[in-house]
Structures are given as C-alpha cells and as structure tokens.
Amino acid sequence: MKAILATLGHNLISDKLFVIKEINLPAFSTEFHFHKECQLVHVVESAGRRIIGDNVEYFESGELVFVGSNVPHVWYNEASYFGNKKQLQARSMVINIEPSLLKECFSLFGNLSQLESWMHTAQRSIQFYGPCKDNIVTLMKRMLTEQGIRQSSSFMELIVLLTEAKEHRLLTSKNYENLFKDKDQTRMEAVFKHIFRHFRREIPLTEIAAVASMNTYSFCRFFKSRTQQSFVDFVNELRISYACRLIQEKEMNMSELASMAGFNHTTHFNRLFKRKKGLTPKEYRKSLQLPG
C-alpha cells in the first residue's frame, strides 16, 4: 500500500488553525496516507489494526492518538469486524491542526520553546491514556458543541493539556523518517493487506515479493527503505502485537499462545517477545493482573 500525500478536504483551508469533526461510517478508510496537518484522533467505536509510521498495533474503542505532520497512517478494520452481524459502525472524533499556524498563533504570547519542544517530540506520534486521555476526550466533546471564540478558547486549553500530559507513550521509533513516495501506493497497499491476512502462517519471501511484482532481493530493499524495518521484523512485530492481544483476551499456555500468534517454536517466541516488550509473555500476563 502506498502512503499518499493527502489533503483533508474543503473543510480545512490554509487560513484555518484547526478543524474538528465527527466521523461516522460503516468502516474506516483503508487508504494509507500522510498530510502536513497534525491530527488528534479519538476512536469512539471500532476495532482493528493501525499503522502510524513504523508502528503497527491493534486499536480498539476509546483510544486517543496524536499523529505528527507528514507521518503516514491508517486505521484498518479487520475481517472479524466485518463478520459481526450487528450494523457496522466506525465512529471517531478528529481534530486537524495546521502546525505552522499553531506556532504563529502561540508566538503572539511570547516564548515558543515549550510548544516547539513538544511538537518535536510529538512528531513521533503519541498515544494518551489514563486521566490525561479522559480530560482531553472530554474537552474534544465540548468543542464539538461550541463555535467561535468559545471553541477557540477550548482549543487553546486543549493544546495546554496535550503539551502537559504525562500519561502517554511515543509510537514511532526515534529515527523514523517518512520515505514513502506517491508511486508506492498500489504496491504497498497490496503488500500490507497480504501480510495482515496471512501473518499467522509462514509467508515465504517469494510469495510476498510476487504480491509486489518484484524479485526477492529488490523487494527486501524496497520494503526496508519504506518501512525502515526488514520484512521479517515487520511480520514479527505484528505477531507479537497479536500475542499481546491474545494474552489480554484468553487464557492459554505458552505453546498454544506461540502457535496462535504464528510462531513454530515457543523458545523463539519467548525470546522475541522479551526483546520487543522487555518482559516474557508470563511476566506480561502478570503485569496485566490476569490469572494463569
């Protein structure tokens, strides 16, 4: 799938500092894209996988994420979501922010150092949690009901909450850089969809290279140059993320867990899990205070 340079539609024009909107669709868009505007996204109702830069994880209802300027991103609904018999619904609140206008606005109030420092950090994209997240979401809901000066005042309050939030984690790796090009779109769209569909089994390099219409050597170079991860590391990252979700949802032994996440050997799974998460799967389960 390619990350395409996107504009955010007629509701966001060059002289607007921010736009807040609600999204209510059967499913989220599957277009992997990026744009100069920063984006604060609260998933009200939906579930699946998301990609933000080089970060690939599951998402669910309630998450709150800030996406930096020109960082490729997408929220995907997975197959089980579409298999749900109830009416499909993907709801979110989104605030798009023009970063240059944000700096210009705050420069009127004096020293920009705090804002600039936060924006530099936020370029890695941020997931908020805990009371900080709750306070930000409450303010976003209030902004949806406001107009004019009141909404602008709430926006300023929102920036304060974002810059002072302590309960958060950074999503992309420290040295991540967007290297996607417009011509990559169709190819990367097909590659990502194939990986998401089949990551729980072995995906031979010849198979995924064929999806990209490339030989294996060219594909490996292409994939790493765009994602800043090797194909094997990317798939293992996805498998570990899936294993974390299984640990939260089900009780099973380590051998069963490793197999369901796509690993043939429990020892390799345990070693890789600890390298990625800093804990063994059992320690991770205990940290969640789950039985077993």
Secondary structure, DSSP 4 states (H G I P E B T S, - for coil): ---EE----TTS-TT-SEEEEEEEESS-----EE-SSEEEEEEEE-EEEEEETTEEEEEETT-EEEE-TT--EEEE--HHHHT-SSPP-EEEEEEEE-HHHHHHHHHTTS--HHHHHHHHHHTT-EEE-HHHHHHHHHHHHHHHT--HHHHHHHHHHHHHHHHH--SEEE-S-TT------GGGHHHHHHHHHHHHHHTTS---HHHHHHHTTS-HHHHHHHHHHHHSS-HHHHHHHHHHHHHHHHHHH----HHHHHHHTT-S-HHHHHHHHHHHHSS-HHHHHHHTT---
